[in-house]
Amino acid sequence: MPRADNKSGLDTVLQAELDLLKAQGLRRVLRRLDSPQGIHVQLDGKSLINFSSNDYLGLANHPQLKEAARLAIEKFGVGAGASRLISGSLGPHHELEAALAEFKNTEAALSFNSGYAVATGVLPALLGKGDYLILDKLVHACIVDGARLSGARLRVFAHNDLAGLEERLAWARRQAEQAGADASGRLPRILVVTESVFSMDGDWAPLAEIVVLKERYGAWLMVDEAHGTGLYGPKGRGLLAELNLDGRAEIQMGTLGKAFGASGGFICGSRALIEYLLNRARSFIFSTAPPPAVAAAALAGVKLAQSSEGDQRRRMLWERVEQLRNGLAGQNWRLPPEKSAILPLIVGEEERAVRLSRQLQEAGFFIPAIRHPTVARGQARLRLTVSASHTSGEVAGLLEAMRGQSGAH
Ligand SMILES: *Cc1c(COP(=O)(O)O)cnc(C)c1O
């Protein structure tokens, strides 16, 4: 047997690709932090002010979440042992799900190891080859991956383009009628998926109009509220609640790792939906349950978000957002019109985003450049995120450091 020559060895092949990424300004590296996630982080021995986390309410290092996790470790240990369907389903997961259902005003909820696991489990559980899946162009990678896994016929509409959505809904409805029921009597399904607040752009989906359209064409709607939950609506219930669209989306998705300060993902919806998913969602069935302490911490986060402290934190957050927006607008950055804690500074060229990020780091601010494949090529940006824990002095400091960086367009 001839030995593989050096040129086709694994490391040689991969190194060539890495070198290419580097040449394109797209190579990524991990940046080790030796501090908790928070506003002040320790990077390479230097203290930086963090404007990049999704810990919007400042709960990731909150004493109540830490205490909840500690108590749960004492009572339930660390590991969950197996999938919840195999070795018993621990109390903290049930408490968390009851709280999530109440929070979102739905019949039931189901928690997963991550938001990523939600999307890659739920979409293939609900849809298969004879079904139709319609996505906004900018939905999160986990939804794209779940869509591909499902095998459903996939159509993408331009970001927030209602005419494009309607066209695809009409097409799917026509196809579904033509196909009719299969041998077992199952009718083709049509599902629309969008985010409420888009993760890399900070703008909102036109949810009221999307709801009208999906109802007109007899489709279902799944809304990913990863960046809406905890921030909008009464008690932070989300953008659907803020827009009075409660009960109009069949499937509400969220993460426990952003505003709630812990880790994991969830679905809220009808009892039938939740029971179906725990029988069919493979990322739920074939994965060890999250540690009970993480569920307990998430529960503390859900409760905190609804408390008067939660209201206070949201007030602080939106004040800081307003301050940062006003300052950035004065520096000629174009920002999404909607109220959002995500403020993307689109600089375009990858190298330029990396350079700007480095300059800000030298000035004491941690804001990594967001590049392809997280966003489209040539759409590189600094994604500023604001937290309730930022002080107005820190926001002013960032604006000062940004001065002279405007004129991106
Ligand atoms: C972060 C995110 C997810 C994934 O959630 P994780 O809990 O981090 O896996 C899903 N959708 C959107 C829009 C997100 O921003």
The ligand as an SDF file (V2000), in Angstrom:
LIG
                    3D

 15 15  0  0  0  0  0  0  0  0999 V2000
  -27.8090   32.7000   19.9540 C   0  0  0  0  0  0  0  0  0  0  0  0
  -28.9030   32.3700   19.0190 C   0  0  0  0  0  0  0  0  0  0  0  0
  -29.4010   31.0690   18.9150 C   0  0  0  0  0  0  0  0  0  0  0  0
  -28.7480   29.9060   19.5800 C   0  0  0  0  0  0  0  0  0  0  0  0
  -28.9570   29.9020   20.9330 O   0  0  0  0  0  0  0  0  0  0  0  0
  -27.8630   29.2150   21.8710 P   0  0  0  0  0  0  0  0  0  0  0  0
  -28.5970   29.0010   23.1370 O   0  0  0  0  0  0  0  0  0  0  0  0
  -26.7440   30.1770   21.9750 O   0  0  0  0  0  0  0  0  0  0  0  0
  -27.4680   27.9370   21.2000 O   0  0  0  0  0  0  0  0  0  0  0  0
  -30.5000   30.8580   18.1150 C   0  0  0  0  0  0  0  0  0  0  0  0
  -31.0600   31.8570   17.4240 N   0  0  0  0  0  0  0  0  0  0  0  0
  -30.5870   33.1090   17.4740 C   0  0  0  0  0  0  0  0  0  0  0  0
  -31.2490   34.1750   16.6900 C   0  0  0  0  0  0  0  0  0  0  0  0
  -29.4900   33.4020   18.2620 C   0  0  0  0  0  0  0  0  0  0  0  0
  -28.9870   34.6350   18.2800 O   0  0  0  0  0  0  0  0  0  0  0  0
  1  2  1  0
  2  3  1  0
  2 14  2  0
  3  4  1  0
  3 10  2  0
  4  5  1  0
  5  6  1  0
  6  7  2  0
  6  8  1  0
  6  9  1  0
 10 11  1  0
 11 12  2  0
 12 13  1  0
 12 14  1  0
 14 15  1  0
M  END
$$$$
